C-alpha cells in the first residue's frame, strides 16, 4: 500500500476515529486504526465493539492496500509531523513507513483483514436533522445522565420519535432533562436509548453548522449517524426506558419568573462556600416580588436577594446547587420560569413553547437553621 495525503487531512481523520479506540481491550487489533485504501478512497476506521467510527479523507492512492496501525503511536506521530504531505507505505510483512519532509518513521502494523469492521446497518428507518440541532440537544441534556452502570438505561438518552416530534430525555434519579425538537417531516413512532458516550463523542466531531445535516438510521440493536464524510455506529442500550410522563405534572402552587443570568450567578457565588464532598443545599425563600437565596456551610454563610415575578404561594425549598447550575447554563433564554408545588415535590423549569423541561428534585433541610 502507498498513499499520499496532507497532514491536515490525515490529522483530522485520525482525530475523528480515535474517539472509538478503546482505553482497555482484550483484543489487541482494536487498539489500532484501520487504513483502508483497497478501493477508490482512503478510509480510516476505529471500533471498540460498542462504538465504531469510519471517516473518508482526501488523498492520492498510489498503490492500493489495507493496514492496521497502533492508534496511540500513529496519532502521536501524525500530530507531530511537519505541515506538509505525508506518505504512508506498507509491505507484505506489515512494515509501515511514514514519511513527511525529512521525518521518517518505521512502525510495525497488523493485518487489516483481522480488523473488526463496523456492523452493516440497513438504511430503512431514518430521520434527518441539522448538525447544529443535534449538537445543541446533546449539550442541553447530556449532563443529567448517570455516570455509573448501576442502571445502564440511565447512562443513555432516550430518543423518542412521534410523527414530526423528536423528544430527547436524560435522567440520573435526581433530575430529568427533556428537549423537544420539531422535525421537518413525519415519521413512524420509535423509541431507542442511545449511550451517552456515543452522543458525547459525536458532539465533539460535529461542526455544528445549521446548513449541514445528520442522517440518523435505526436498526434493531444499533444506531447509525451519517454526516460529512463520517459514519458513527453505536450499539443501543437494551431495555424499556422509564415512564417519565408519569413524573411530569402541570400542577403548581408557586410560579416564579426570574432573570436567568442573575439567578445563575447568584447560585454560582453561593457554591464558593461549599467544599468538595459537602452536600449543603441552597435554600430558596420565595415571597412576593423577591427570592432570597441562602446557604450555610462549614466555611461560612451567604444571603442574597433577587427580584422576581411570583404567582401563588410563598415557599421555602432546598436544592442541590449543582443541578440548578447545570440546567441554567444550557438554557439560552434571558428569563426562566420555575413551577413548584411544595418543599418535597420537584421543581420544573420550562418554557411556554415546550422546547425544554428540566425537573429537579428538592433536598431535605432543617428549616430551623435557615
C-alpha positions as CSV (number, residue, x, y, z in Angstrom):
1,X,0.0,0.0,0.0
2,X,1.2,3.5,-0.7
3,X,-0.8,6.7,-0.3
4,X,-0.1,10.4,-0.1
5,X,-2.3,12.9,1.8
6,X,-1.8,16.3,3.6
7,X,-1.0,16.3,7.3
8,X,-4.1,18.4,7.9
9,X,-6.4,15.9,6.2
10,X,-4.8,12.9,7.9
11,X,-4.8,14.5,11.4
12,X,-8.5,15.5,11.1
13,X,-9.4,11.9,10.1
14,X,-7.3,10.3,12.9
15,X,-8.7,12.7,15.5
16,X,-12.3,11.7,14.4
17,X,-11.8,7.9,14.5
18,X,-9.6,8.0,17.6
19,X,-12.7,8.6,19.7
20,X,-13.7,5.0,19.1
21,X,-10.4,3.4,20.1
22,X,-11.0,1.5,23.4
23,X,-9.0,2.6,26.5
24,X,-8.8,-1.1,27.5
25,X,-9.4,-4.2,25.5
26,X,-8.5,-7.9,25.4
27,X,-8.4,-7.8,21.6
28,X,-5.1,-6.0,20.5
29,X,-6.4,-5.4,17.0
30,X,-9.0,-3.0,18.4
31,X,-6.1,-0.8,19.7
32,X,-5.5,0.0,16.0
33,X,-6.8,2.5,13.4
34,X,-7.5,0.7,10.2
35,X,-6.3,2.5,7.0
36,X,-8.3,1.0,4.1
37,X,-7.1,2.1,0.6
38,X,-8.2,-1.1,-1.1
39,X,-10.9,0.7,-3.2
40,X,-11.0,4.2,-4.6
41,X,-11.0,6.2,-1.3
42,X,-8.9,6.4,1.8
43,X,-11.0,5.2,4.8
44,X,-9.9,5.4,8.4
45,X,-11.8,3.2,11.0
46,X,-11.7,2.5,14.7
47,X,-14.1,0.2,16.6
48,X,-14.4,-0.7,20.3
49,X,-17.3,-3.1,19.6
50,X,-19.8,-0.7,21.2
51,X,-18.9,2.4,19.2
52,X,-17.4,2.4,15.7
53,X,-16.3,5.4,13.7
54,X,-15.4,5.5,10.0
55,X,-14.3,8.6,8.0
56,X,-13.0,9.2,4.5
57,X,-10.1,11.5,4.0
58,X,-8.7,13.2,0.9
59,X,-5.5,11.9,-0.7
60,X,-3.9,10.0,-3.5
61,X,-3.8,6.2,-3.6
62,X,-0.5,5.3,-5.4
63,X,-0.9,1.6,-4.5
64,X,-4.0,0.0,-3.1
65,X,-3.8,-1.8,0.2
66,X,-5.0,-2.1,3.8
67,X,-3.2,-1.9,7.1
68,X,-4.0,-1.6,10.9
69,X,-1.7,0.7,12.9
70,X,-1.4,1.2,16.6
71,X,-3.7,4.1,17.3
72,X,-1.6,5.7,20.1
73,X,1.7,5.7,18.2
74,X,0.1,6.6,14.8
75,X,-1.9,9.5,16.2
76,X,1.1,10.9,18.1
77,X,3.3,10.6,15.0
78,X,0.8,12.3,12.8
79,X,0.3,15.1,15.3
80,X,4.0,15.9,15.4
81,X,4.8,15.7,11.7
82,X,5.6,18.9,9.8
83,X,2.7,20.6,8.0
84,X,3.2,19.0,4.6
85,X,2.2,16.0,2.5
86,X,2.6,12.6,4.3
87,X,3.5,9.4,2.5
88,X,2.4,6.1,4.1
89,X,3.8,2.9,2.7
90,X,3.4,-0.7,3.9
91,X,4.7,-4.0,2.6
92,X,3.5,-7.7,2.8
93,X,5.1,-8.1,6.2
94,X,3.1,-5.1,7.5
95,X,6.2,-3.0,8.0
96,X,5.0,0.6,7.6
97,X,6.9,3.7,6.7
98,X,5.5,7.2,7.4
99,X,7.4,10.0,5.7
100,X,7.0,13.8,5.8
101,X,9.7,16.1,4.6
102,X,12.9,14.9,6.3
103,X,11.0,12.9,9.1
104,X,10.7,9.2,8.6
105,X,9.1,6.7,10.9
106,X,9.1,2.9,10.6
107,X,6.5,1.1,12.6
108,X,5.1,-2.5,12.6
109,X,1.4,-2.7,11.6
110,X,-1.1,-5.6,11.7
111,X,-3.1,-7.3,9.0
112,X,-6.1,-5.2,8.1
113,X,-8.0,-8.4,7.4
114,X,-8.2,-9.2,11.1
115,X,-9.9,-5.8,12.0
116,X,-13.5,-5.8,13.2
117,X,-15.4,-3.7,10.6
118,X,-18.5,-1.7,11.5
119,X,-21.7,-3.7,11.5
120,X,-23.8,-3.3,8.4
121,X,-26.9,-1.2,9.1
122,X,-29.9,-1.4,6.7
123,X,-31.0,2.1,5.9
124,X,-34.7,1.7,6.4
125,X,-36.0,3.8,9.3
126,X,-34.2,7.2,9.5
127,X,-34.6,10.9,10.4
128,X,-32.6,13.9,9.3
129,X,-31.7,16.9,11.5
130,X,-29.2,19.7,11.3
131,X,-25.8,19.3,12.9
132,X,-26.5,22.5,14.9
133,X,-29.7,21.0,16.4
134,X,-28.1,17.6,17.3
135,X,-25.1,19.2,18.9
136,X,-27.3,21.6,20.8
137,X,-29.7,18.9,22.0
138,X,-26.8,16.8,23.4
139,X,-25.3,19.9,25.1
140,X,-28.6,20.6,26.7
141,X,-29.3,17.1,28.1
142,X,-26.1,15.1,28.4
143,X,-25.2,16.5,31.9
144,X,-28.0,14.6,33.6
145,X,-27.2,11.1,32.5
146,X,-25.8,8.8,35.3
147,X,-22.1,8.4,35.3
148,X,-22.1,4.8,36.6
149,X,-23.5,1.5,35.4
150,X,-25.8,0.8,38.4
151,X,-28.7,1.2,35.9
152,X,-27.4,1.1,32.3
153,X,-30.5,2.9,31.0
154,X,-29.6,5.9,33.0
155,X,-26.2,6.1,31.2
156,X,-28.0,6.7,27.9
157,X,-30.5,9.1,26.4
158,X,-34.0,8.3,25.1
159,X,-34.6,9.3,21.5
160,X,-38.4,9.1,21.0
161,X,-39.9,9.9,17.7
162,X,-43.6,10.6,17.3
163,X,-44.8,12.0,13.9
164,X,-42.9,15.2,13.4
165,X,-41.5,15.4,17.0
166,X,-38.2,14.2,18.4
167,X,-38.0,14.1,22.2
168,X,-34.6,13.6,23.8
169,X,-34.6,12.6,27.5
170,X,-31.9,12.0,30.1
171,X,-32.1,11.3,33.9
172,X,-30.0,10.2,36.8
173,X,-32.5,9.6,39.6
174,X,-32.3,13.2,40.9
175,X,-33.2,15.2,37.8
176,X,-34.6,14.9,34.3
177,X,-33.7,16.9,31.2
178,X,-36.0,17.0,28.2
179,X,-35.7,18.6,24.8
180,X,-38.4,18.6,22.2
181,X,-37.5,19.2,18.6
182,X,-39.8,19.7,15.7
183,X,-38.8,17.7,12.6
184,X,-39.4,18.7,9.0
185,X,-41.3,15.5,8.2
186,X,-43.5,13.0,10.0
187,X,-42.0,9.6,10.9
188,X,-43.3,6.3,12.4
189,X,-43.2,6.1,16.2
190,X,-39.9,4.9,17.6
191,X,-38.1,4.7,20.9
192,X,-34.4,3.9,21.4
193,X,-31.8,4.5,24.1
194,X,-28.5,5.8,22.8
195,X,-25.4,5.5,25.0
196,X,-24.3,8.8,26.5
197,X,-20.7,8.1,25.5
198,X,-21.7,7.9,21.8
199,X,-23.5,11.2,21.9
200,X,-20.6,12.9,23.7
201,X,-18.2,11.7,21.1
202,X,-20.5,12.6,18.2
203,X,-20.9,16.1,19.7
204,X,-17.1,16.6,19.6
205,X,-17.0,15.7,15.9
206,X,-20.0,17.7,14.6
207,X,-19.2,21.1,13.0
208,X,-22.5,22.4,14.4
209,X,-23.4,24.3,11.2
210,X,-27.1,24.8,10.7
211,X,-26.9,24.0,7.0
212,X,-25.1,20.7,7.5
213,X,-27.3,17.7,8.1
214,X,-27.0,14.5,10.0
215,X,-28.9,11.4,8.8
216,X,-29.8,9.0,11.7
217,X,-30.7,5.4,10.9
218,X,-32.2,3.0,13.3
219,X,-31.8,-0.8,13.4
220,X,-32.8,-3.4,16.0
221,X,-29.7,-3.1,18.1
222,X,-27.7,-0.3,16.5
223,X,-28.0,3.4,15.5
224,X,-26.0,4.9,12.7
225,X,-25.2,8.6,12.3
226,X,-24.0,9.8,8.9
227,X,-22.6,13.3,8.3
228,X,-19.9,14.9,6.2
229,X,-17.6,12.0,5.2
230,X,-18.1,10.2,8.6
231,X,-20.2,7.3,9.8
232,X,-20.7,6.6,13.5
233,X,-22.3,3.3,14.5
234,X,-23.2,2.5,18.1
235,X,-24.9,-0.3,19.9
236,X,-28.2,0.8,21.6
237,X,-28.9,0.2,25.3
238,X,-31.5,-2.6,25.6
239,X,-34.5,-2.4,27.9
240,X,-37.6,-0.3,28.4
241,X,-36.9,3.3,29.3
242,X,-38.6,4.9,32.4
243,X,-42.2,6.1,32.1
244,X,-41.3,9.8,32.6
245,X,-44.7,11.1,31.6
246,X,-46.0,10.0,35.0
247,X,-43.5,12.3,36.6
248,X,-44.3,15.4,34.5
249,X,-47.1,17.3,36.2
250,X,-48.5,20.6,35.0
251,X,-49.9,21.4,38.5
252,X,-48.2,24.1,40.5
253,X,-48.9,26.2,43.6
254,X,-45.9,28.6,43.1
255,X,-44.7,30.1,39.8
256,X,-41.6,32.2,39.6
257,X,-40.2,34.2,36.7
258,X,-36.6,35.2,37.2
259,X,-33.6,36.6,35.2
260,X,-31.6,33.6,34.2
261,X,-28.1,35.2,34.3
262,X,-28.7,36.9,37.7
263,X,-30.1,33.6,39.2
264,X,-27.2,31.5,37.8
265,X,-24.5,34.0,39.0
266,X,-26.1,34.1,42.5
267,X,-26.1,30.3,42.8
268,X,-22.5,30.2,41.4
269,X,-21.4,32.6,44.1
270,X,-23.1,30.5,46.8
271,X,-21.1,27.4,45.7
272,X,-17.8,29.3,46.7
273,X,-18.7,28.3,50.3
274,X,-19.1,24.6,49.5
275,X,-16.1,22.3,49.9
276,X,-15.8,19.3,47.6
277,X,-17.7,16.4,49.1
278,X,-20.0,18.6,51.2
279,X,-23.7,18.2,50.5
280,X,-25.0,21.6,51.5
281,X,-28.2,22.7,49.8
282,X,-29.1,26.2,48.6
283,X,-32.3,27.4,50.3
284,X,-34.8,29.4,48.2
285,X,-37.1,31.6,50.2
286,X,-39.8,32.7,47.7
287,X,-42.0,35.6,48.6
288,X,-43.9,38.3,46.8
289,X,-41.5,40.2,44.5
290,X,-38.3,38.6,45.8
291,X,-36.4,35.3,46.0
292,X,-34.0,35.1,48.9
293,X,-31.1,32.6,48.3
294,X,-29.3,31.3,51.4
295,X,-26.5,28.8,52.1
296,X,-24.9,27.8,55.3
297,X,-21.8,25.6,55.2
298,X,-18.8,24.7,57.3
299,X,-16.9,27.6,55.6
300,X,-19.5,30.3,56.2
301,X,-22.9,31.6,55.0
302,X,-24.3,33.7,52.2
303,X,-27.6,35.5,51.7
304,X,-28.7,37.2,48.5
305,X,-31.9,38.6,47.2
306,X,-33.2,38.7,43.6
307,X,-36.2,40.4,42.2
308,X,-38.8,38.0,40.7
309,X,-42.4,37.9,39.4
310,X,-44.3,35.4,41.6
311,X,-47.7,33.8,41.2
312,X,-49.2,31.7,44.0
313,X,-48.0,30.7,47.5
314,X,-44.8,31.6,49.3
315,X,-42.4,28.7,49.5
316,X,-39.2,27.7,51.4
317,X,-37.4,24.9,49.4
318,X,-33.9,23.4,49.2
319,X,-31.9,22.1,46.2
320,X,-28.5,20.7,45.2
321,X,-26.9,23.9,43.7
322,X,-25.0,21.9,41.0
323,X,-28.3,20.6,39.5
324,X,-29.6,24.2,39.1
325,X,-26.3,25.4,37.6
326,X,-26.2,22.6,35.1
327,X,-29.7,23.3,33.8
328,X,-29.4,27.1,33.8
329,X,-26.1,27.1,31.9
330,X,-27.7,25.3,28.9
331,X,-30.9,27.4,28.7
332,X,-30.5,30.3,26.2
333,X,-33.5,32.3,27.3
334,X,-33.0,35.6,29.2
335,X,-35.8,34.7,31.7
336,X,-36.7,31.3,33.1
337,X,-39.9,30.2,34.7
338,X,-39.9,27.8,37.8
339,X,-43.0,25.8,38.7
340,X,-43.2,24.3,42.2
341,X,-45.9,22.7,44.4
342,X,-44.3,22.2,47.9
343,X,-40.9,21.6,49.6
344,X,-41.0,17.9,48.8
345,X,-42.2,18.0,45.2
346,X,-40.0,18.5,42.1
347,X,-39.3,22.0,40.6
348,X,-39.9,22.3,36.9
349,X,-38.0,24.8,34.7
350,X,-39.8,25.0,31.4
351,X,-40.6,27.4,28.6
352,X,-44.1,28.2,27.2
353,X,-43.3,26.7,23.8
354,X,-42.4,23.4,25.4
355,X,-39.0,23.1,23.8
356,X,-37.3,22.2,27.1
357,X,-38.3,20.8,30.5
358,X,-35.9,20.4,33.4
359,X,-37.1,18.6,36.5
360,X,-35.0,18.9,39.7
361,X,-35.8,17.0,42.9
362,X,-35.6,19.1,46.2
363,X,-33.5,18.1,49.2
364,X,-34.5,18.0,52.8
365,X,-33.1,20.6,55.1
366,X,-33.7,21.8,58.7
367,X,-36.0,24.9,58.4
368,X,-34.9,25.9,62.0
369,X,-31.4,26.5,60.9
370,X,-32.3,28.8,57.9
